[in-house]
Amino acid sequence: MNPFFLNIPEEVYLLSINEDGEQHPNFRNKKFDIIISSALLMEMAERHIIDTDLTYLIPDKLEKTGEEIFDTVIDEIISFNDKRPIIDWITHISIHGQYFRDEIITSLVRKSVLKIQDKKTLWFFSTRKYPLQNDQEVKEVRSRLRDLIFSDEIPEVRDLILLSILYHGELLDTVVTTSEKIKYADRISQISKMDFIGQTISKAVDEFSLGDLISEKITDLLKGKTAEEKLQDHVLSLMEKYRIQDESKLPAWLRKGTEQYKKTLEFVEEVGTAEITFNPRTQKYSKLNYGYYSYTGGAGM
Amino acid sequence: MTINFSLENGFNLINLGGRLDTSNYEEASQQIDNQIEMGQKKLVINLEQLEYISSSGLRVLMSALKKVKAIGGNLILCNVPDKITEVFEISGFSSLFTITKDLETAKQKITA
């Protein structure tokens, strides 16, 4: 169980949205999925579900948490049953990016941090703050991290992790101004190094091709093909992109021969595109959400 | 992992060896915490026999440092093997700790 009000992916997600509750365009891309996936793994490392060293992610206490997004990743780690490089895992699990985003938003709404109104996400309160927990105010992540940066305190593990994500994911601007970033560069850099998953984010982001799932090129290539051909082309492209070497390691909904794959194929036939995703919790398919992936530009992203 | 403690003149010496990772971080943390709770403010951790350290292990050391500092004490690492030094360098932990090349220097610093 997570003793904290929010988990790390939720805290990172909240940093990516503006005062109106909308996600900044710089984060509406697959690279933000890599950052969220890294945040998930870092939370799991903090809970000792996994461990890491300079290179590897090492499975540890792989017990189910009851939290869907973590359990999805735990299932995948169990299926590999081996230590693999951290970068492979970050890239691999980001295949579930849209599902992670959906679940994070659902959870934040359930916790009364965000609300959905007219299909838009908004802060639950008029200002960026969290509800009281046991009559105690929960310090918002941005102010917590600012306090850490401007002090010389030895960081709490959780805050060290968050700062590492922001630094290596090039999201520091969500917390400090440019002049603050320059003034406290050494301190920020020192703390950000302290997590091996965090250190790997920038490499994973760099390696991840911008020719992502929604590229027009792929869409053009898929025109005129049967649903099965479209799906298979899509699966091959995903395997390459997410470093899946063996078809048996694909999620069931993308793995040929499974019952779930047949349902996937039916959905591809129905919607005419293989650019879809599957939510393991609701067991529902949907087309890629262009609200999440509408932008490929932005500074450093 | 092996861990043992000895009370020296003015400080507590902790010899930490083997592998410090997720399989034993709780035990290591608990034992070091016990020393701090017993009022030991000055700790020297000798890492000469340490062969491997993971993130969990690094956090044991960081947590100990935080606790010792909070009660106005000090913690020094000494005899750090090259492989572990590399991990400390890459993870930025080398700038967090006072690290000495040998036990003698650590003794001088901690009792100064």
Contacts between the chains, C-beta under 8 A, distances in Angstrom:
chain1	res1	chain2	res2	distance
A	45	B	55	6.0
A	48	B	22	5.7
A	48	B	25	7.8
A	48	B	56	6.6
A	51	B	21	5.9
A	51	B	22	3.8
A	51	B	54	4.8
A	51	B	55	6.0
A	51	B	56	5.2
A	52	B	54	6.5
A	52	B	55	4.7
A	53	B	21	7.9
A	53	B	52	7.6
A	53	B	53	7.7
A	53	B	54	4.7
A	53	B	55	6.9
A	53	B	87	7.4
A	54	B	86	7.7
A	54	B	87	6.1
A	54	B	90	6.1
A	58	B	21	7.6
A	58	B	22	7.1
A	58	B	54	6.9
A	60	B	22	4.6
A	61	B	22	7.8
A	154	B	62	6.5
A	154	B	65	6.0
A	154	B	66	4.4
A	154	B	69	6.5
A	154	B	96	6.8
A	157	B	59	5.8
A	157	B	62	7.6
A	189	B	92	7.7
A	190	B	92	5.0
A	190	B	95	5.5
A	190	B	96	7.7
A	191	B	92	7.3
A	192	B	92	7.8
A	193	B	90	7.0
A	193	B	91	5.7
A	193	B	92	3.4
A	194	B	58	7.6
A	194	B	62	7.8
A	194	B	91	5.5
A	194	B	92	5.2
A	194	B	93	6.8
A	194	B	96	8.0
A	195	B	55	7.1
A	195	B	91	7.9
A	196	B	55	5.8
A	196	B	91	7.0
A	199	B	90	7.5
A	199	B	91	8.0
